[in-house]
Amino acid sequence: MSSRRNFIRNTAATLGGLGLMELLPLEALASIRKKVAPSDRINVGLIGVKNQGFNNIRAFLKINEINLTAICDVDDEQLDKRKADLSKAGFPNLKVYKDYRKMLEDKELDAVLVATPDHWHCLQLVDSLSAGKHVYVEKPVANSIAEAKAMVRAVEASGKVVQVNQWQRSQKHFKDAVAFVKSGQLGTIINTKTWMYRGTTPLPNVANGLVPAGVDYDMWLGPALKRPFNANRFHYEFRWFWDYAGGLMCDWGVHLIDIVLWGMGASEPLSVSSVGGKRLFPDDPRETPDYIHVTYDFGSFSNTWEHYMGIGAGQYGKGHGIAFIGTKGTLVVTRNGWEVIPEKDGKGFRMEAVPLIEKSDNGLELHARNFVEVMKNGKPEQLACPIHAGATVAINAHMGNVSLRSGDRIQWDAAKGKFDNKKANALIKPTYHNGFVFPKV
C-alpha cells in the first residue's frame, strides 16, 4: 500500500512540475488534497456532469476547501459513470439527483457549478441564487439577450458570488496581452479580429428515436419547445440547434470576443451586420451557421467575428485567435500564446516585435481558485469574469446571430434595449414552454 501511495505522490509531483496537473489520475487527485477544518469547507454541487461539467469539477477538486457533496444530471448513465469516477477522487458518498431543484433544497450546500446546455443557464442560475447559493456558471451565460440581462439583475439583487466560466481571463498570457494592448504601444487600434476555423465533417442525419433508458427527456428539454427525441440534438450536439444554443458563435465566439471587449474597454455595439449561413454543409441537420462573418461597430473601432465549420486554416496561420490591429503593430493572441507583429514604413519598423510568448499556466484551474477566493474574502470586484462581463459578451454573440437570422444590418438602442428591426426584436427574448416561466427579476 505504501508503494502505491508513493507512486501516486511521485506522479503528482512529476505532473505538477511539467505543468500537466490537469492530467492527474483521479486516484492521485485524492492523494494530494489536504484536509481542512470542517468550518473551512465549501460544500458544492455539480449540475451537468458530462464533458465540461466534469472538467470544471476536476479543476475545483484541486482546491483543498472544496467538498463535493452532490451531483445532478438527467442521464442515469452519466450519473453512474461520474459517481464511480468521483469515488476514486475521494468522494464516495455523493448525493445524486436528476432534478436540480431538489438539490438546491439542501441547506448545507454553499455553491453550485452549472454546466448544462445553454437554454438551462438562466433558470438554473436564478433558482440557485434564490436558494442562497453562490454560482459558477458555464459560458455562454445565457441563450438570449433578454436572459443575459435578467441574470445580471438577479445577481445584483442576490449578494452572492457568481463567476462565468470564461477562464481565459485568468490565464497569465491573456492578461499580459490585454495589458500590452492597454499600454498604447500598438498605436491607435482601429480594428480587431476574432475567428475560429474549425475543421470538421458534416453531422449525419438520423431519424427521431426512442428516449434512451434512464434519461429524463422532459427535464432535459426544460423550457425549450417539446420535440421528439433525436440523438443529433442531445448531449454535445445540442449546440447546433437554436432551441438550445447559438452554434460556434456562442460556443467559441464568447471566449474570443470577450478578450476584445476586455482589451478595448468596450460593451454593447452600436450596430451589427452579418453574412453567412449553411454554406459548407447545407444538407446536414445543424441549424446554426457553418459559416458567418460578423462586423460590430463600436464607434471608435470595429470588430469582426468569423467562423467556418469544415475549414481549419485560420488567419495569421492560426485556427483561432484575436488580433488587435494598431497603427504601429498588431498583437495576435490565442490559447497558445501571444506575439506582436510590427508595422513598417519608409523609415523602418514602427515598434519592436514581440516574439511568441507561450502560455504558462492552466486558466481553468486559476479561474476556479479565483471564484473560491472571492467567496472567502467577500470582494466580488476581484472576480476574473463577473456576471456583467459574461452577459455583455453573450449579448454581443447573440447579436451576431440575430443579425444573420433577421437578414439585415441591425442598429442597437442600448437605452431602450431594442433594435431598429422588428424581426430582430422578436429574437431578443425566448418563449418558455412546458410550464416553465421566464424569470421575473
Secondary structure by P-SEA (a helix, b strand, c coil): caaaaaaaaaaaaaaaaacccccccaaaaaaaccccccccbbbbbbccccaaaaaaaaaaaacccccccbbbbccaaaaaaaaaaaaaacccbbbbbcccccccccccccbbbbbccccaaaaaaaaaaaabbbbbccccccccaaaaaaaaaaaaaccbbbbccccccccaaaaaaaaaaaccccccccbbbbbbbccccccccccccccccccccccccccccccccccccccccccccccccccccccccccaaaaaaaaaccccccbbbbbbccccccccccccccbbbbbbbcccbbbbbbbbccccccccccccccccccccbbbbbccccbbbbbbbccccccbbbbccccccccaaaaaaaaaaaaaaacccccccccaaaaaaaaaaaaaaaaaaaacccccccccccccccaaaaaacbbbbccccccccc
